[in-house]
Amino acid sequence: MNNNTFAGVLPRSLGNLSTNLVTLYLDNNQISGIVPDEIANLFNIEDLQLWNNKFEGNIPAVIGNLSKLSDLELALNKFTGNIPSSLGNLSMLIGLDLGGNNLQGSIPSSLGNCRNLLALDLSENNLSGRIPRQIFSLSSLSRHLYLYSNLFTDSLPNEIGNLNNLGKLDVSYNMLSGEIPSSLGRCVRLEVLHMEQNFFKGTIPSSLSSLRGIQVRSFQ
C-alpha cells in the first residue's frame, strides 16, 4: 500500500488486522492525523513503514510494546513531542528512523538498550540537550548514526570511541562544544564523518589519522 496517494487518517480498526501481520508498508502517501494506539494490537509486526506522510501528534508510546519490531521508519512526517522512552524496549530493533519531524526534548537514554541497532537516524528535528552516552555505546551501529540539524549542546563523550563498527557519523549543524574526543580515532571503519557547524574548540586530534578508510570528512 506504499507509494500511492492515500489520504485521510488511519482508522482505529487498524488494530483488527490479522495478528499474523509481520509487515505494514504505508510509506509515501498523504495519510494524516495521529497513529492510533490500536497499532499495538499488531503484536507480531516486524517491519513498520510509515515514513513520508503527514502524521502528526506524539509518537505512540505503545509502539514500545511491539517486541518483534526490527525496522521502524517514521521519518518525514509532522510528529511532535518527545521520543517515547518505551522505544528502548524494542530489543530486536535493527533500524530506527525518526528524521525530518518536529520532535523535541532530549534523546531518551533507554535507546541504549536497543543493542541490535545497525542504523539510527534522528536528524532534522528540534531535539536538544546532551547526547546520551548510551547512544555512543551502541557498538552494534554499523550503517549510520545521523544526529545532524538539531539543537544538541555540550561535548561529545569519550564513549564515542565505542562506535568502532560505524560507517557514517553526522553530528553537524548542532550546538556541540568542547574538544573533539581523541577516542574518535578508534572508529576505524568510518567512511563519512560530518562535524561542521558546531562550536568545537581546540585542535583536531592526531588519533584521527588512523581513520584511513574515510572518504568524506568535514570539520568546518
PyMOL commands that place a pseudoatom at each C-alpha (Angstrom):
pseudoatom trace, name=CA, resn=MET, resi=1, chain=A, elem=C, hetatm=0, pos=[0.000, 0.000, 0.000]
pseudoatom trace, name=CA, resn=ASN, resi=2, chain=A, elem=C, hetatm=0, pos=[3.028, 2.247, -0.193]
pseudoatom trace, name=CA, resn=ASN, resi=3, chain=A, elem=C, hetatm=0, pos=[3.773, 4.726, -2.991]
pseudoatom trace, name=CA, resn=ASN, resi=4, chain=A, elem=C, hetatm=0, pos=[0.152, 5.718, -3.544]
pseudoatom trace, name=CA, resn=THR, resi=5, chain=A, elem=C, hetatm=0, pos=[-1.864, 8.842, -2.788]
pseudoatom trace, name=CA, resn=PHE, resi=6, chain=A, elem=C, hetatm=0, pos=[-3.911, 7.506, 0.114]
pseudoatom trace, name=CA, resn=ALA, resi=7, chain=A, elem=C, hetatm=0, pos=[-5.182, 10.345, 2.296]
pseudoatom trace, name=CA, resn=GLY, resi=8, chain=A, elem=C, hetatm=0, pos=[-7.320, 10.678, 5.411]
pseudoatom trace, name=CA, resn=VAL, resi=9, chain=A, elem=C, hetatm=0, pos=[-6.450, 9.186, 8.780]
pseudoatom trace, name=CA, resn=LEU, resi=10, chain=A, elem=C, hetatm=0, pos=[-5.545, 5.720, 9.977]
pseudoatom trace, name=CA, resn=PRO, resi=11, chain=A, elem=C, hetatm=0, pos=[-8.706, 4.103, 11.377]
pseudoatom trace, name=CA, resn=ARG, resi=12, chain=A, elem=C, hetatm=0, pos=[-8.634, 2.570, 14.838]
pseudoatom trace, name=CA, resn=SER, resi=13, chain=A, elem=C, hetatm=0, pos=[-9.826, -0.630, 13.179]
pseudoatom trace, name=CA, resn=LEU, resi=14, chain=A, elem=C, hetatm=0, pos=[-6.235, -0.968, 12.000]
pseudoatom trace, name=CA, resn=GLY, resi=15, chain=A, elem=C, hetatm=0, pos=[-5.741, -2.902, 15.203]
pseudoatom trace, name=CA, resn=ASN, resi=16, chain=A, elem=C, hetatm=0, pos=[-8.201, -5.530, 13.964]
pseudoatom trace, name=CA, resn=LEU, resi=17, chain=A, elem=C, hetatm=0, pos=[-5.916, -6.657, 11.163]
pseudoatom trace, name=CA, resn=SER, resi=18, chain=A, elem=C, hetatm=0, pos=[-4.604, -10.180, 11.386]
pseudoatom trace, name=CA, resn=THR, resi=19, chain=A, elem=C, hetatm=0, pos=[-2.274, -10.726, 14.319]
pseudoatom trace, name=CA, resn=ASN, resi=20, chain=A, elem=C, hetatm=0, pos=[-0.163, -12.724, 11.852]
pseudoatom trace, name=CA, resn=LEU, resi=21, chain=A, elem=C, hetatm=0, pos=[0.737, -9.498, 10.029]
pseudoatom trace, name=CA, resn=VAL, resi=22, chain=A, elem=C, hetatm=0, pos=[4.515, -9.046, 10.023]
pseudoatom trace, name=CA, resn=THR, resi=23, chain=A, elem=C, hetatm=0, pos=[4.964, -6.104, 7.607]
pseudoatom trace, name=CA, resn=LEU, resi=24, chain=A, elem=C, hetatm=0, pos=[2.952, -2.915, 7.130]
pseudoatom trace, name=CA, resn=TYR, resi=25, chain=A, elem=C, hetatm=0, pos=[4.081, -0.520, 4.399]
pseudoatom trace, name=CA, resn=LEU, resi=26, chain=A, elem=C, hetatm=0, pos=[2.115, 2.738, 4.248]
pseudoatom trace, name=CA, resn=ASP, resi=27, chain=A, elem=C, hetatm=0, pos=[5.028, 4.976, 3.315]
pseudoatom trace, name=CA, resn=ASN, resi=28, chain=A, elem=C, hetatm=0, pos=[4.936, 7.623, 0.581]
pseudoatom trace, name=CA, resn=ASN, resi=29, chain=A, elem=C, hetatm=0, pos=[1.284, 8.529, 0.915]
pseudoatom trace, name=CA, resn=GLN, resi=30, chain=A, elem=C, hetatm=0, pos=[-0.713, 11.517, 2.185]
pseudoatom trace, name=CA, resn=ILE, resi=31, chain=A, elem=C, hetatm=0, pos=[-2.038, 9.964, 5.388]
pseudoatom trace, name=CA, resn=SER, resi=32, chain=A, elem=C, hetatm=0, pos=[-2.572, 12.476, 8.197]
pseudoatom trace, name=CA, resn=GLY, resi=33, chain=A, elem=C, hetatm=0, pos=[-3.748, 12.637, 11.794]
pseudoatom trace, name=CA, resn=ILE, resi=34, chain=A, elem=C, hetatm=0, pos=[-2.369, 10.574, 14.639]
pseudoatom trace, name=CA, resn=VAL, resi=35, chain=A, elem=C, hetatm=0, pos=[-1.174, 6.995, 14.680]
pseudoatom trace, name=CA, resn=PRO, resi=36, chain=A, elem=C, hetatm=0, pos=[-3.830, 5.235, 16.809]
pseudoatom trace, name=CA, resn=ASP, resi=37, chain=A, elem=C, hetatm=0, pos=[-2.814, 3.307, 19.918]
pseudoatom trace, name=CA, resn=GLU, resi=38, chain=A, elem=C, hetatm=0, pos=[-4.570, 0.273, 18.460]
pseudoatom trace, name=CA, resn=ILE, resi=39, chain=A, elem=C, hetatm=0, pos=[-1.472, -0.289, 16.352]
pseudoatom trace, name=CA, resn=ALA, resi=40, chain=A, elem=C, hetatm=0, pos=[-0.125, -2.073, 19.429]
pseudoatom trace, name=CA, resn=ASN, resi=41, chain=A, elem=C, hetatm=0, pos=[-2.580, -4.916, 18.697]
pseudoatom trace, name=CA, resn=LEU, resi=42, chain=A, elem=C, hetatm=0, pos=[-0.344, -5.926, 15.777]
pseudoatom trace, name=CA, resn=PHE, resi=43, chain=A, elem=C, hetatm=0, pos=[1.963, -7.666, 18.202]
pseudoatom trace, name=CA, resn=ASN, resi=44, chain=A, elem=C, hetatm=0, pos=[3.703, -9.818, 15.565]
pseudoatom trace, name=CA, resn=ILE, resi=45, chain=A, elem=C, hetatm=0, pos=[4.685, -6.890, 13.352]
pseudoatom trace, name=CA, resn=GLU, resi=46, chain=A, elem=C, hetatm=0, pos=[8.364, -6.851, 12.413]
pseudoatom trace, name=CA, resn=ASP, resi=47, chain=A, elem=C, hetatm=0, pos=[8.579, -4.066, 9.828]
pseudoatom trace, name=CA, resn=LEU, resi=48, chain=A, elem=C, hetatm=0, pos=[6.562, -0.842, 10.151]
pseudoatom trace, name=CA, resn=GLN, resi=49, chain=A, elem=C, hetatm=0, pos=[7.000, 1.758, 7.397]
pseudoatom trace, name=CA, resn=LEU, resi=50, chain=A, elem=C, hetatm=0, pos=[5.032, 4.989, 7.859]
pseudoatom trace, name=CA, resn=TRP, resi=51, chain=A, elem=C, hetatm=0, pos=[7.580, 7.463, 6.527]
pseudoatom trace, name=CA, resn=ASN, resi=52, chain=A, elem=C, hetatm=0, pos=[6.829, 10.365, 4.179]
pseudoatom trace, name=CA, resn=ASN, resi=53, chain=A, elem=C, hetatm=0, pos=[3.239, 11.012, 5.159]
pseudoatom trace, name=CA, resn=LYS, resi=54, chain=A, elem=C, hetatm=0, pos=[1.557, 13.781, 7.146]
pseudoatom trace, name=CA, resn=PHE, resi=55, chain=A, elem=C, hetatm=0, pos=[1.205, 12.095, 10.515]
pseudoatom trace, name=CA, resn=GLU, resi=56, chain=A, elem=C, hetatm=0, pos=[1.167, 14.449, 13.484]
pseudoatom trace, name=CA, resn=GLY, resi=57, chain=A, elem=C, hetatm=0, pos=[0.911, 14.396, 17.253]
pseudoatom trace, name=CA, resn=ASN, resi=58, chain=A, elem=C, hetatm=0, pos=[3.042, 12.252, 19.500]
pseudoatom trace, name=CA, resn=ILE, resi=59, chain=A, elem=C, hetatm=0, pos=[4.683, 9.010, 18.508]
pseudoatom trace, name=CA, resn=PRO, resi=60, chain=A, elem=C, hetatm=0, pos=[2.536, 6.474, 20.392]
pseudoatom trace, name=CA, resn=ALA, resi=61, chain=A, elem=C, hetatm=0, pos=[4.354, 5.088, 23.420]
pseudoatom trace, name=CA, resn=VAL, resi=62, chain=A, elem=C, hetatm=0, pos=[2.568, 1.759, 22.841]
pseudoatom trace, name=CA, resn=ILE, resi=63, chain=A, elem=C, hetatm=0, pos=[4.833, 1.122, 19.855]
pseudoatom trace, name=CA, resn=GLY, resi=64, chain=A, elem=C, hetatm=0, pos=[7.342, 0.111, 22.508]
pseudoatom trace, name=CA, resn=ASN, resi=65, chain=A, elem=C, hetatm=0, pos=[5.164, -2.957, 23.150]
pseudoatom trace, name=CA, resn=LEU, resi=66, chain=A, elem=C, hetatm=0, pos=[5.787, -4.341, 19.648]
pseudoatom trace, name=CA, resn=SER, resi=67, chain=A, elem=C, hetatm=0, pos=[8.545, -6.603, 20.873]
pseudoatom trace, name=CA, resn=LYS, resi=68, chain=A, elem=C, hetatm=0, pos=[9.209, -8.261, 17.488]
pseudoatom trace, name=CA, resn=LEU, resi=69, chain=A, elem=C, hetatm=0, pos=[9.762, -4.999, 15.639]
pseudoatom trace, name=CA, resn=SER, resi=70, chain=A, elem=C, hetatm=0, pos=[13.040, -4.919, 13.740]
pseudoatom trace, name=CA, resn=ASP, resi=71, chain=A, elem=C, hetatm=0, pos=[12.541, -1.878, 11.487]
pseudoatom trace, name=CA, resn=LEU, resi=72, chain=A, elem=C, hetatm=0, pos=[10.643, 1.279, 12.466]
pseudoatom trace, name=CA, resn=GLU, resi=73, chain=A, elem=C, hetatm=0, pos=[10.554, 4.074, 9.886]
pseudoatom trace, name=CA, resn=LEU, resi=74, chain=A, elem=C, hetatm=0, pos=[8.591, 7.203, 10.876]
pseudoatom trace, name=CA, resn=ALA, resi=75, chain=A, elem=C, hetatm=0, pos=[10.681, 9.835, 9.076]
pseudoatom trace, name=CA, resn=LEU, resi=76, chain=A, elem=C, hetatm=0, pos=[9.396, 12.816, 7.083]
pseudoatom trace, name=CA, resn=ASN, resi=77, chain=A, elem=C, hetatm=0, pos=[6.167, 13.374, 8.960]
pseudoatom trace, name=CA, resn=LYS, resi=78, chain=A, elem=C, hetatm=0, pos=[4.970, 16.040, 11.405]
pseudoatom trace, name=CA, resn=PHE, resi=79, chain=A, elem=C, hetatm=0, pos=[5.377, 14.185, 14.683]
pseudoatom trace, name=CA, resn=THR, resi=80, chain=A, elem=C, hetatm=0, pos=[5.847, 16.398, 17.733]
pseudoatom trace, name=CA, resn=GLY, resi=81, chain=A, elem=C, hetatm=0, pos=[6.592, 15.874, 21.404]
pseudoatom trace, name=CA, resn=ASN, resi=82, chain=A, elem=C, hetatm=0, pos=[9.293, 13.698, 22.908]
pseudoatom trace, name=CA, resn=ILE, resi=83, chain=A, elem=C, hetatm=0, pos=[10.741, 10.445, 21.661]
pseudoatom trace, name=CA, resn=PRO, resi=84, chain=A, elem=C, hetatm=0, pos=[8.983, 7.808, 23.795]
pseudoatom trace, name=CA, resn=SER, resi=85, chain=A, elem=C, hetatm=0, pos=[11.359, 6.147, 26.236]
pseudoatom trace, name=CA, resn=SER, resi=86, chain=A, elem=C, hetatm=0, pos=[9.399, 2.933, 25.608]
pseudoatom trace, name=CA, resn=LEU, resi=87, chain=A, elem=C, hetatm=0, pos=[11.202, 2.553, 22.268]
pseudoatom trace, name=CA, resn=GLY, resi=88, chain=A, elem=C, hetatm=0, pos=[14.095, 1.306, 24.358]
pseudoatom trace, name=CA, resn=ASN, resi=89, chain=A, elem=C, hetatm=0, pos=[12.072, -1.877, 24.920]
pseudoatom trace, name=CA, resn=LEU, resi=90, chain=A, elem=C, hetatm=0, pos=[12.489, -2.849, 21.252]
pseudoatom trace, name=CA, resn=SER, resi=91, chain=A, elem=C, hetatm=0, pos=[15.397, -5.200, 21.729]
pseudoatom trace, name=CA, resn=MET, resi=92, chain=A, elem=C, hetatm=0, pos=[15.030, -6.680, 18.214]
pseudoatom trace, name=CA, resn=LEU, resi=93, chain=A, elem=C, hetatm=0, pos=[15.244, -3.293, 16.503]
pseudoatom trace, name=CA, resn=ILE, resi=94, chain=A, elem=C, hetatm=0, pos=[17.806, -3.055, 13.695]
pseudoatom trace, name=CA, resn=GLY, resi=95, chain=A, elem=C, hetatm=0, pos=[16.766, 0.222, 12.058]
pseudoatom trace, name=CA, resn=LEU, resi=96, chain=A, elem=C, hetatm=0, pos=[15.145, 3.301, 13.629]
pseudoatom trace, name=CA, resn=ASP, resi=97, chain=A, elem=C, hetatm=0, pos=[14.442, 6.403, 11.528]
pseudoatom trace, name=CA, resn=LEU, resi=98, chain=A, elem=C, hetatm=0, pos=[12.649, 9.360, 13.116]
pseudoatom trace, name=CA, resn=GLY, resi=99, chain=A, elem=C, hetatm=0, pos=[14.349, 12.016, 10.984]
pseudoatom trace, name=CA, resn=GLY, resi=100, chain=A, elem=C, hetatm=0, pos=[12.593, 15.011, 9.470]
pseudoatom trace, name=CA, resn=ASN, resi=101, chain=A, elem=C, hetatm=0, pos=[9.904, 15.557, 12.091]
pseudoatom trace, name=CA, resn=ASN, resi=102, chain=A, elem=C, hetatm=0, pos=[9.317, 18.182, 14.794]
pseudoatom trace, name=CA, resn=LEU, resi=103, chain=A, elem=C, hetatm=0, pos=[10.380, 16.106, 17.780]
pseudoatom trace, name=CA, resn=GLN, resi=104, chain=A, elem=C, hetatm=0, pos=[11.538, 17.940, 20.888]
pseudoatom trace, name=CA, resn=GLY, resi=105, chain=A, elem=C, hetatm=0, pos=[13.251, 17.237, 24.179]
pseudoatom trace, name=CA, resn=SER, resi=106, chain=A, elem=C, hetatm=0, pos=[16.255, 15.031, 24.726]
pseudoatom trace, name=CA, resn=ILE, resi=107, chain=A, elem=C, hetatm=0, pos=[17.124, 11.615, 23.363]
pseudoatom trace, name=CA, resn=PRO, resi=108, chain=A, elem=C, hetatm=0, pos=[15.939, 9.029, 25.915]
pseudoatom trace, name=CA, resn=SER, resi=109, chain=A, elem=C, hetatm=0, pos=[18.891, 7.114, 27.315]
pseudoatom trace, name=CA, resn=SER, resi=110, chain=A, elem=C, hetatm=0, pos=[16.736, 3.979, 27.072]
pseudoatom trace, name=CA, resn=LEU, resi=111, chain=A, elem=C, hetatm=0, pos=[17.547, 3.818, 23.345]
pseudoatom trace, name=CA, resn=GLY, resi=112, chain=A, elem=C, hetatm=0, pos=[20.882, 2.485, 24.503]
pseudoatom trace, name=CA, resn=ASN, resi=113, chain=A, elem=C, hetatm=0, pos=[19.035, -0.751, 25.306]
pseudoatom trace, name=CA, resn=CYS, resi=114, chain=A, elem=C, hetatm=0, pos=[18.482, -1.397, 21.584]
pseudoatom trace, name=CA, resn=ARG, resi=115, chain=A, elem=C, hetatm=0, pos=[21.630, -3.484, 21.371]
pseudoatom trace, name=CA, resn=ASN, resi=116, chain=A, elem=C, hetatm=0, pos=[20.954, -4.766, 17.847]
pseudoatom trace, name=CA, resn=LEU, resi=117, chain=A, elem=C, hetatm=0, pos=[20.632, -1.368, 16.165]
pseudoatom trace, name=CA, resn=LEU, resi=118, chain=A, elem=C, hetatm=0, pos=[22.550, -1.064, 12.911]
pseudoatom trace, name=CA, resn=ALA, resi=119, chain=A, elem=C, hetatm=0, pos=[21.190, 2.338, 11.850]
pseudoatom trace, name=CA, resn=LEU, resi=120, chain=A, elem=C, hetatm=0, pos=[19.816, 5.277, 13.853]
pseudoatom trace, name=CA, resn=ASP, resi=121, chain=A, elem=C, hetatm=0, pos=[18.528, 8.496, 12.278]
pseudoatom trace, name=CA, resn=LEU, resi=122, chain=A, elem=C, hetatm=0, pos=[17.216, 11.302, 14.493]
pseudoatom trace, name=CA, resn=SER, resi=123, chain=A, elem=C, hetatm=0, pos=[18.258, 14.118, 12.160]
pseudoatom trace, name=CA, resn=GLU, resi=124, chain=A, elem=C, hetatm=0, pos=[16.336, 17.278, 11.278]
pseudoatom trace, name=CA, resn=ASN, resi=125, chain=A, elem=C, hetatm=0, pos=[14.266, 17.631, 14.415]
pseudoatom trace, name=CA, resn=ASN, resi=126, chain=A, elem=C, hetatm=0, pos=[14.302, 20.029, 17.367]
pseudoatom trace, name=CA, resn=LEU, resi=127, chain=A, elem=C, hetatm=0, pos=[15.984, 17.659, 19.797]
pseudoatom trace, name=CA, resn=SER, resi=128, chain=A, elem=C, hetatm=0, pos=[18.133, 19.277, 22.452]
pseudoatom trace, name=CA, resn=GLY, resi=129, chain=A, elem=C, hetatm=0, pos=[20.322, 18.664, 25.477]
pseudoatom trace, name=CA, resn=ARG, resi=130, chain=A, elem=C, hetatm=0, pos=[23.303, 16.394, 25.730]
pseudoatom trace, name=CA, resn=ILE, resi=131, chain=A, elem=C, hetatm=0, pos=[23.522, 13.325, 23.514]
pseudoatom trace, name=CA, resn=PRO, resi=132, chain=A, elem=C, hetatm=0, pos=[23.337, 10.397, 25.972]
pseudoatom trace, name=CA, resn=ARG, resi=133, chain=A, elem=C, hetatm=0, pos=[26.484, 8.364, 26.494]
pseudoatom trace, name=CA, resn=GLN, resi=134, chain=A, elem=C, hetatm=0, pos=[24.371, 5.256, 25.991]
pseudoatom trace, name=CA, resn=ILE, resi=135, chain=A, elem=C, hetatm=0, pos=[23.900, 6.137, 22.311]
pseudoatom trace, name=CA, resn=PHE, resi=136, chain=A, elem=C, hetatm=0, pos=[27.645, 6.225, 21.762]
pseudoatom trace, name=CA, resn=SER, resi=137, chain=A, elem=C, hetatm=0, pos=[27.958, 2.848, 23.483]
pseudoatom trace, name=CA, resn=LEU, resi=138, chain=A, elem=C, hetatm=0, pos=[25.892, 1.094, 20.802]
pseudoatom trace, name=CA, resn=SER, resi=139, chain=A, elem=C, hetatm=0, pos=[28.747, -0.826, 19.229]
pseudoatom trace, name=CA, resn=SER, resi=140, chain=A, elem=C, hetatm=0, pos=[26.189, -2.616, 17.030]
pseudoatom trace, name=CA, resn=LEU, resi=141, chain=A, elem=C, hetatm=0, pos=[25.765, 0.559, 14.945]
pseudoatom trace, name=CA, resn=SER, resi=142, chain=A, elem=C, hetatm=0, pos=[27.424, -0.176, 11.617]
pseudoatom trace, name=CA, resn=ARG, resi=143, chain=A, elem=C, hetatm=0, pos=[25.477, 1.665, 8.911]
pseudoatom trace, name=CA, resn=HIS, resi=144, chain=A, elem=C, hetatm=0, pos=[24.946, 5.191, 10.180]
pseudoatom trace, name=CA, resn=LEU, resi=145, chain=A, elem=C, hetatm=0, pos=[24.286, 7.462, 13.129]
pseudoatom trace, name=CA, resn=TYR, resi=146, chain=A, elem=C, hetatm=0, pos=[22.612, 10.662, 11.924]
pseudoatom trace, name=CA, resn=LEU, resi=147, chain=A, elem=C, hetatm=0, pos=[22.030, 13.365, 14.542]
pseudoatom trace, name=CA, resn=TYR, resi=148, chain=A, elem=C, hetatm=0, pos=[22.514, 16.419, 12.335]
pseudoatom trace, name=CA, resn=SER, resi=149, chain=A, elem=C, hetatm=0, pos=[20.320, 19.541, 12.263]
pseudoatom trace, name=CA, resn=ASN, resi=150, chain=A, elem=C, hetatm=0, pos=[19.115, 19.527, 15.844]
pseudoatom trace, name=CA, resn=LEU, resi=151, chain=A, elem=C, hetatm=0, pos=[19.833, 21.638, 18.922]
pseudoatom trace, name=CA, resn=PHE, resi=152, chain=A, elem=C, hetatm=0, pos=[22.217, 19.345, 20.797]
pseudoatom trace, name=CA, resn=THR, resi=153, chain=A, elem=C, hetatm=0, pos=[24.598, 21.002, 23.233]
pseudoatom trace, name=CA, resn=ASP, resi=154, chain=A, elem=C, hetatm=0, pos=[27.525, 20.106, 25.482]
pseudoatom trace, name=CA, resn=SER, resi=155, chain=A, elem=C, hetatm=0, pos=[30.505, 17.998, 24.492]
pseudoatom trace, name=CA, resn=LEU, resi=156, chain=A, elem=C, hetatm=0, pos=[30.855, 14.611, 22.861]
pseudoatom trace, name=CA, resn=PRO, resi=157, chain=A, elem=C, hetatm=0, pos=[31.733, 11.930, 25.440]
pseudoatom trace, name=CA, resn=ASN, resi=158, chain=A, elem=C, hetatm=0, pos=[34.703, 9.584, 25.228]
pseudoatom trace, name=CA, resn=GLU, resi=159, chain=A, elem=C, hetatm=0, pos=[32.239, 6.746, 24.641]
pseudoatom trace, name=CA, resn=ILE, resi=160, chain=A, elem=C, hetatm=0, pos=[32.078, 7.851, 21.014]
pseudoatom trace, name=CA, resn=GLY, resi=161, chain=A, elem=C, hetatm=0, pos=[35.099, 5.595, 20.519]
pseudoatom trace, name=CA, resn=ASN, resi=162, chain=A, elem=C, hetatm=0, pos=[32.852, 2.576, 21.113]
pseudoatom trace, name=CA, resn=LEU, resi=163, chain=A, elem=C, hetatm=0, pos=[31.343, 3.082, 17.657]
pseudoatom trace, name=CA, resn=ASN, resi=164, chain=A, elem=C, hetatm=0, pos=[34.134, 1.037, 16.129]
pseudoatom trace, name=CA, resn=ASN, resi=165, chain=A, elem=C, hetatm=0, pos=[31.840, -0.631, 13.573]
pseudoatom trace, name=CA, resn=LEU, resi=166, chain=A, elem=C, hetatm=0, pos=[30.185, 2.564, 12.342]
pseudoatom trace, name=CA, resn=GLY, resi=167, chain=A, elem=C, hetatm=0, pos=[30.365, 3.598, 8.691]
pseudoatom trace, name=CA, resn=LYS, resi=168, chain=A, elem=C, hetatm=0, pos=[28.757, 7.067, 8.723]
pseudoatom trace, name=CA, resn=LEU, resi=169, chain=A, elem=C, hetatm=0, pos=[28.577, 9.618, 11.550]
pseudoatom trace, name=CA, resn=ASP, resi=170, chain=A, elem=C, hetatm=0, pos=[26.931, 13.018, 11.168]
pseudoatom trace, name=CA, resn=VAL, resi=171, chain=A, elem=C, hetatm=0, pos=[26.543, 15.401, 14.115]
pseudoatom trace, name=CA, resn=SER, resi=172, chain=A, elem=C, hetatm=0, pos=[26.736, 18.595, 12.037]
pseudoatom trace, name=CA, resn=TYR, resi=173, chain=A, elem=C, hetatm=0, pos=[24.528, 21.662, 12.465]
pseudoatom trace, name=CA, resn=ASN, resi=174, chain=A, elem=C, hetatm=0, pos=[24.062, 21.475, 16.215]
pseudoatom trace, name=CA, resn=MET, resi=175, chain=A, elem=C, hetatm=0, pos=[25.436, 23.488, 19.135]
pseudoatom trace, name=CA, resn=LEU, resi=176, chain=A, elem=C, hetatm=0, pos=[28.004, 20.977, 20.338]
pseudoatom trace, name=CA, resn=SER, resi=177, chain=A, elem=C, hetatm=0, pos=[31.057, 22.363, 22.096]
pseudoatom trace, name=CA, resn=GLY, resi=178, chain=A, elem=C, hetatm=0, pos=[34.283, 21.350, 23.796]
pseudoatom trace, name=CA, resn=GLU, resi=179, chain=A, elem=C, hetatm=0, pos=[37.111, 19.396, 22.261]
pseudoatom trace, name=CA, resn=ILE, resi=180, chain=A, elem=C, hetatm=0, pos=[36.708, 16.521, 19.826]
pseudoatom trace, name=CA, resn=PRO, resi=181, chain=A, elem=C, hetatm=0, pos=[37.467, 13.341, 21.823]
pseudoatom trace, name=CA, resn=SER, resi=182, chain=A, elem=C, hetatm=0, pos=[40.645, 11.556, 20.791]
pseudoatom trace, name=CA, resn=SER, resi=183, chain=A, elem=C, hetatm=0, pos=[38.726, 8.292, 21.233]
pseudoatom trace, name=CA, resn=LEU, resi=184, chain=A, elem=C, hetatm=0, pos=[37.023, 9.063, 17.902]
pseudoatom trace, name=CA, resn=GLY, resi=185, chain=A, elem=C, hetatm=0, pos=[40.178, 7.677, 16.329]
pseudoatom trace, name=CA, resn=ARG, resi=186, chain=A, elem=C, hetatm=0, pos=[39.050, 4.189, 17.377]
pseudoatom trace, name=CA, resn=CYS, resi=187, chain=A, elem=C, hetatm=0, pos=[36.152, 4.350, 14.916]
pseudoatom trace, name=CA, resn=VAL, resi=188, chain=A, elem=C, hetatm=0, pos=[38.352, 2.802, 12.259]
pseudoatom trace, name=CA, resn=ARG, resi=189, chain=A, elem=C, hetatm=0, pos=[35.517, 1.791, 9.917]
pseudoatom trace, name=CA, resn=LEU, resi=190, chain=A, elem=C, hetatm=0, pos=[34.252, 5.326, 9.409]
pseudoatom trace, name=CA, resn=GLU, resi=191, chain=A, elem=C, hetatm=0, pos=[33.865, 6.308, 5.769]
pseudoatom trace, name=CA, resn=VAL, resi=192, chain=A, elem=C, hetatm=0, pos=[31.872, 9.520, 6.274]
pseudoatom trace, name=CA, resn=LEU, resi=193, chain=A, elem=C, hetatm=0, pos=[32.305, 11.985, 9.156]
pseudoatom trace, name=CA, resn=HIS, resi=194, chain=A, elem=C, hetatm=0, pos=[30.464, 15.309, 9.418]
pseudoatom trace, name=CA, resn=MET, resi=195, chain=A, elem=C, hetatm=0, pos=[31.007, 17.589, 12.424]
pseudoatom trace, name=CA, resn=GLU, resi=196, chain=A, elem=C, hetatm=0, pos=[30.727, 21.036, 10.829]
pseudoatom trace, name=CA, resn=GLN, resi=197, chain=A, elem=C, hetatm=0, pos=[28.633, 23.963, 12.084]
pseudoatom trace, name=CA, resn=ASN, resi=198, chain=A, elem=C, hetatm=0, pos=[29.137, 23.388, 15.806]
pseudoatom trace, name=CA, resn=PHE, resi=199, chain=A, elem=C, hetatm=0, pos=[31.203, 25.148, 18.474]
pseudoatom trace, name=CA, resn=PHE, resi=200, chain=A, elem=C, hetatm=0, pos=[34.071, 22.716, 18.889]
pseudoatom trace, name=CA, resn=LYS, resi=201, chain=A, elem=C, hetatm=0, pos=[37.355, 24.172, 20.103]
pseudoatom trace, name=CA, resn=GLY, resi=202, chain=A, elem=C, hetatm=0, pos=[40.959, 23.083, 20.313]
pseudoatom trace, name=CA, resn=THR, resi=203, chain=A, elem=C, hetatm=0, pos=[42.725, 21.057, 17.665]
pseudoatom trace, name=CA, resn=ILE, resi=204, chain=A, elem=C, hetatm=0, pos=[41.694, 18.062, 15.611]
pseudoatom trace, name=CA, resn=PRO, resi=205, chain=A, elem=C, hetatm=0, pos=[43.058, 15.013, 17.482]
pseudoatom trace, name=CA, resn=SER, resi=206, chain=A, elem=C, hetatm=0, pos=[46.044, 13.339, 15.866]
pseudoatom trace, name=CA, resn=SER, resi=207, chain=A, elem=C, hetatm=0, pos=[44.334, 9.997, 16.528]
pseudoatom trace, name=CA, resn=LEU, resi=208, chain=A, elem=C, hetatm=0, pos=[42.022, 10.721, 13.599]
pseudoatom trace, name=CA, resn=SER, resi=209, chain=A, elem=C, hetatm=0, pos=[44.898, 9.954, 11.280]
pseudoatom trace, name=CA, resn=SER, resi=210, chain=A, elem=C, hetatm=0, pos=[44.083, 6.300, 11.925]
pseudoatom trace, name=CA, resn=LEU, resi=211, chain=A, elem=C, hetatm=0, pos=[40.782, 6.705, 10.068]
pseudoatom trace, name=CA, resn=ARG, resi=212, chain=A, elem=C, hetatm=0, pos=[42.319, 5.554, 6.817]
pseudoatom trace, name=CA, resn=GLY, resi=213, chain=A, elem=C, hetatm=0, pos=[39.083, 4.421, 5.192]
pseudoatom trace, name=CA, resn=ILE, resi=214, chain=A, elem=C, hetatm=0, pos=[37.412, 7.803, 5.462]
pseudoatom trace, name=CA, resn=GLN, resi=215, chain=A, elem=C, hetatm=0, pos=[36.200, 9.270, 2.166]
pseudoatom trace, name=CA, resn=VAL, resi=216, chain=A, elem=C, hetatm=0, pos=[34.273, 12.349, 3.325]
pseudoatom trace, name=CA, resn=ARG, resi=217, chain=A, elem=C, hetatm=0, pos=[35.325, 14.405, 6.335]
pseudoatom trace, name=CA, resn=SER, resi=218, chain=A, elem=C, hetatm=0, pos=[34.203, 17.895, 7.326]
pseudoatom trace, name=CA, resn=PHE, resi=219, chain=A, elem=C, hetatm=0, pos=[35.019, 19.904, 10.462]
pseudoatom trace, name=CA, resn=GLN, resi=220, chain=A, elem=C, hetatm=0, pos=[34.369, 23.421, 9.139]
for i in range(1, 220): cmd.bond("trace and resi %d" % i, "trace and resi %d" % (i + 1))
show_as sticks, trace
zoom trace
